[in-house]
Amino acid sequence: MACFIVPAAEAVVTTIVRRAVKKKEAQTQTQTAEVLSDGTQEMTGRIPLSEKMKWLNTMLWGGSALLAFEHVWHGEVTPWFPFLTAAANPADASEMLREMATSGVAMAVLVTAVWGVMAAVTGVIAKRASEEQTARTQEEAGV
């Protein structure tokens, strides 16, 4: 009935956190940017946290929107107050809250866990690529 509200609430929080992280990264990048002899900045090959958080936001917002559409399709969400049909009846409201606590939280945790695995795997891949690039550079320099 209202399980999509929990991932949507997490999406709101992560969107705010992402904006703060992105701002912090921009400040850090300008302070610690390494300029090469030809005037370009050195790329580290790492994916910034703000970009990874964008993936999480996309997954959460997309899933919430799809679930909200499904609930509208089935008549559980209406364009008039109280918007959630279960909220109109106190007996249904407890069932709605139980569904939010079980299904909604489970979906939000699962999406976040999948994102965590994605972020970890891409971190390992980026680190491996960086190490290979460093080895090639050292090999070319004759070290």
N, C-alpha and C positions, 0 to 999 in steps of 0.2 A: 504494500500500500504506500509506504513512504520510505522504502529502503534506499532510494536514490539520494535522500537528503544527507546521509552520513558521508558518502564519497564527495558529494557536492560541497559540504562544509569543509572537508579536508582539502579539496581543491582551492577553496577560497584562502585557507591558511597558507597552503604551499605557494599560491600565487603571490601573496604578500611577502613571504619569506624569499622567494626567488628574486623579486624586485630588489630587496635589500641586499641579497648576495651579489646580484649583478652589479649594483652600485658599488659595493665594496671591491669587487673584482676589477672594475674600471679604475678605481682609485689606486689599487695595488699595482695594476698593470702599468699605469703611467709612471709610477715611482720606481718600479724595478725592471722596466723594459731594457733589454740589452740591445744596443745598436751595433750592428756589424760595420765593417770598414766601408761597405758600399752604401751605407745609410739606411739599410733595411733593418727591421727588427727580427730577432731570432724567434722562431716558432718552436715551442716545446713539444708539440705533438700530443699534448694532453688535452682532454676534453674538459672545459671548465664546468664547475659544479652547477652554475646557472643553466648551462645547456642541458645537463642531465636532469635538472629539476623541471626544465621545460618538457622533457619527455614524460615525467610523472604528471605534470599538469595536464598535458594532452590526453593521457590515459584516463585520468580522473574526470576531467570535464566531458570527454567523449562518452565514457561509460555512464556518467550521470545523465547526460542529455538523452542517450539511448533509452535508459531506464525510465526517465521522465516521460518520454514519448510513448513508451509501452504502457505506462500507467494512465496517460491521457487516453490512449486508444481503448483501454478497457474501462474507462469511465471512473477510475479511482481518483483522478485529479480533474478538477473543474475550473473554469475561468471565473467563478463567483465564490464569494466567501462561504465557507471556511476553506476553500480550495482543495483540501483533502477530504474526501467523502467520509472517511473514518473519523475525522475530528468532529463531525456533527453529532455523533452518538457516543456518549461516554463509555458504553460497553465496547464499542469498536476501537475507541481511542487506546485502551490498554493493549489490545491486540496489535495496533499500529506501532505503539512504542516497543512492544516485545519484538516485532519484526525489525524495527530499526536497530535494536540492540543486538539482535542475532545476525540477521542477513546483511543489514547495512554495514555493521562493523566488520563482519567476515569479508565482505567484498572489498572494503577499504583496505583492510590488512593484506588481503591477497594481492591486490593491485600494487600496493606499496612493496610487498615482498618481491613480486616479479620485477618491479622497477629496480629494487636493490640488487637483484641478481644481474640484471642488464647492466647496471652501473659498474658492478664489480668486474664483470666479464670484459666490458669495454676498457676498463682501467688496466686490466692484465694485458689485453691486446695492445693498447697504446704503449705500455711500459716495454713490452717485448719489441715493438717496432722501434722505439727510441733506443733501446739497447743495440739492436741490429744496425741502426743508423750510426750510432757512436762507434761500433766495431768497424763498420765500413770506412768511416772517416779516419779512424786511427790506422787502418790498413793502407788507405790511400796516402796518408802522410808518412808511412814507413815506420810507425812506432811499434 
